[in-house]
Amino acid sequence: MRPCCANVSSKYPVFFSIAPLCYFLLFGVKSKSVLHESHLVNPLDQWPHRARLRITGVLTDVDDTLTTDGTITAEALDAIAALQSEGLPVIPVTGRPVGWSEPFAATWPVDAIVAENGAVALLPCGGDENPIGLQRDTDKREHLSKLYQQDANTRAANFARMQQVLAQIEREVPGARRATDSSGRETDIAIDHSEFTQLPQEAIDHAVCIMRAAGMNATVSSIHINGWFGTHNKLEGARWIVRELFGRDLDAEIDRWVYVGDSTNDQLMFQHFPHSVGVANIARFVPQLAHLPRYVTHGERGAGFAEVARAILSERERG
């Protein structure tokens, strides 16, 4: 018998309440918007031109938003570089671990990478310079600065507790295995459900329940189930990094930022950002989303992100 809570999916809207959106996403209907909880979900080309022109920064998920089959494409990298060349900061916010994120923070043309669902930030910088404000200097990325939301003692105590929960999940959930990138994790744990292992929804729900029963936060991305102790999340991580990098209040200028994502662990961002975009492969998660993006691209994954970049940059070219 499962010692946990009821099926996690039961708290989400049923499929039939958003069937029009599923049809739009799956079959490419481009001519009309659909309504979900008083929230219009439009094809990206219906994003108002004036709103695009006001965008001054881009926050984005990584897996299956920037990446395709686990690798960032040249198209997505070129899109990031094009945004940066116009002075728009680009900041990935991911559930991936610090260790996995380090080489990308050092080589991608981004201002920072916020890893482990908002817990840690990696800032590329020159070795003899203050990292804050200099992240766009792509010729001086030999060093990375690392910032944490929690102090060292808190991280150490939480880490020990999380390993116990991780072991419990592997014992009690059939087929559950820790993610292959677990050795690089410092502030969370992750169970693989779709990267190298395919878990049924019941197993995903069971793992989430065990995490939450232990007092952890838990989210499900396109590939992993992530759990951690603390109040941070993707939204708090975004607020934190904008404050650290630029000394600004994200909430005060949130209508000048866009967020791009693809799965259930992006829905907090979809809920709060007036300019939020789902890449087309979000269709897989629509039945589980309580909060949907405002717009949807026609392209999937990295191609979808590049579509968002073009939508923003084309307005700047028009002036």
CORVEN-V71189 format. One record per backbone hydrogen bond with DSSP energy under -0.5 kcal/mol. NH is the residue of the N-H (numbers start at 0). CO is the residue of the C=O. E is the energy in kcal/mol with one decimal. If there is no record, write none. Layout:
NH & CO & E
NH & CO & E
//
This chain:
9 & 6 & -1.6
10 & 7 & -1.6
11 & 8 & -1.8
16 & 13 & -1.2
17 & 14 & -1.8
18 & 15 & -0.7
20 & 17 & -0.6
21 & 17 & -1.9
22 & 18 & -2.5
23 & 19 & -2.4
24 & 20 & -2.8
25 & 21 & -2.9
26 & 22 & -2.5
27 & 23 & -1.0
29 & 27 & -0.5
33 & 40 & -1.4
35 & 38 & -1.6
38 & 35 & -0.9
39 & 37 & -0.5
40 & 33 & -2.3
41 & 39 & -0.6
41 & 293 & -2.6
43 & 295 & -2.0
45 & 42 & -2.5
46 & 43 & -2.3
51 & 47 & -2.1
52 & 48 & -2.1
53 & 49 & -1.0
54 & 51 & -1.3
55 & 255 & -4.1
56 & 255 & -1.0
57 & 88 & -2.7
58 & 257 & -2.8
59 & 90 & -1.7
60 & 259 & -2.6
64 & 61 & -2.1
65 & 61 & -2.9
66 & 61 & -1.9
67 & 70 & -2.8
70 & 67 & -1.4
72 & 65 & -0.9
76 & 72 & -2.4
77 & 73 & -2.7
78 & 74 & -1.8
79 & 75 & -2.2
80 & 76 & -2.5
81 & 77 & -2.4
82 & 78 & -2.1
83 & 79 & -2.5
84 & 80 & -2.3
85 & 81 & -0.8
85 & 82 & -0.8
86 & 83 & -2.1
87 & 82 & -2.2
88 & 55 & -0.8
88 & 86 & -0.6
90 & 57 & -2.6
91 & 111 & -0.8
92 & 59 & -3.1
93 & 113 & -3.0
97 & 183 & -0.5
98 & 183 & -2.1
100 & 96 & -2.0
101 & 97 & -1.8
102 & 98 & -0.5
103 & 100 & -0.6
104 & 100 & -2.5
105 & 101 & -1.7
106 & 102 & -0.8
107 & 103 & -3.0
109 & 107 & -2.1
110 & 89 & -2.2
111 & 89 & -0.7
112 & 121 & -1.9
113 & 91 & -2.8
114 & 112 & -0.7
114 & 119 & -2.8
115 & 95 & -2.8
116 & 93 & -2.5
117 & 93 & -0.5
118 & 114 & -0.9
118 & 115 & -0.7
119 & 114 & -1.7
120 & 146 & -2.6
121 & 112 & -2.7
122 & 120 & -0.5
122 & 144 & -3.0
123 & 121 & -0.6
124 & 142 & -2.1
128 & 125 & -1.3
133 & 130 & -1.8
136 & 133 & -1.5
137 & 135 & -1.8
139 & 136 & -1.8
142 & 124 & -1.3
144 & 122 & -2.8
146 & 120 & -2.6
148 & 118 & -2.1
154 & 150 & -2.3
155 & 151 & -2.3
156 & 152 & -2.3
157 & 153 & -2.6
158 & 154 & -2.4
159 & 155 & -1.7
160 & 156 & -1.7
161 & 157 & -2.7
162 & 158 & -1.9
163 & 159 & -1.1
164 & 160 & -1.7
165 & 161 & -2.7
166 & 162 & -2.1
167 & 163 & -2.0
168 & 164 & -2.4
169 & 165 & -2.1
170 & 166 & -1.6
171 & 167 & -2.6
172 & 168 & -2.5
173 & 171 & -0.7
175 & 172 & -2.1
178 & 189 & -2.6
181 & 178 & -1.8
183 & 180 & -1.6
184 & 181 & -1.9
188 & 226 & -2.4
190 & 224 & -2.3
191 & 176 & -2.2
192 & 222 & -2.8
193 & 222 & -1.9
194 & 222 & -0.8
198 & 192 & -2.1
198 & 196 & -0.7
202 & 199 & -0.5
203 & 199 & -2.0
204 & 200 & -2.9
205 & 201 & -2.1
206 & 202 & -2.4
207 & 203 & -2.4
208 & 204 & -2.4
209 & 205 & -2.1
210 & 206 & -2.1
211 & 207 & -2.5
212 & 208 & -2.6
213 & 209 & -1.2
213 & 210 & -0.5
214 & 211 & -1.6
215 & 210 & -2.3
216 & 227 & -3.2
218 & 225 & -2.2
220 & 218 & -0.5
220 & 223 & -2.9
224 & 190 & -2.5
225 & 218 & -2.6
225 & 223 & -0.6
226 & 188 & -2.1
227 & 216 & -1.8
236 & 232 & -2.7
237 & 233 & -2.2
238 & 234 & -2.5
239 & 235 & -2.4
240 & 236 & -2.4
241 & 237 & -2.1
242 & 238 & -1.8
243 & 239 & -2.6
244 & 240 & -3.0
245 & 241 & -2.1
246 & 242 & -1.4
247 & 241 & -1.1
249 & 247 & -0.7
251 & 248 & -0.6
252 & 248 & -0.7
252 & 249 & -1.2
253 & 250 & -0.8
255 & 252 & -2.4
256 & 253 & -1.3
257 & 56 & -1.7
258 & 274 & -2.0
259 & 58 & -1.7
260 & 276 & -2.3
264 & 219 & -0.9
265 & 262 & -1.8
266 & 263 & -1.4
268 & 265 & -0.7
269 & 265 & -2.2
270 & 266 & -2.3
271 & 267 & -1.4
272 & 268 & -2.5
273 & 271 & -0.6
275 & 273 & -0.7
276 & 258 & -3.0
277 & 294 & -2.8
278 & 260 & -2.1
279 & 298 & -2.1
281 & 278 & -2.2
282 & 279 & -1.7
283 & 280 & -1.2
284 & 281 & -1.9
285 & 281 & -0.8
285 & 282 & -0.7
287 & 284 & -2.0
288 & 284 & -0.5
288 & 285 & -1.5
289 & 287 & -0.6
293 & 275 & -0.6
294 & 275 & -2.0
295 & 41 & -2.2
296 & 277 & -2.2
302 & 299 & -1.4
303 & 299 & -1.0
303 & 300 & -0.6
304 & 64 & -0.6
304 & 300 & -2.0
305 & 301 & -2.3
306 & 302 & -1.6
307 & 303 & -1.7
308 & 304 & -2.3
309 & 305 & -2.4
310 & 306 & -2.1
311 & 307 & -1.9
312 & 308 & -2.8
313 & 309 & -2.5
314 & 310 & -0.7
314 & 311 & -0.5
315 & 311 & -1.1
316 & 312 & -2.0
317 & 313 & -1.4
318 & 314 & -1.2
//
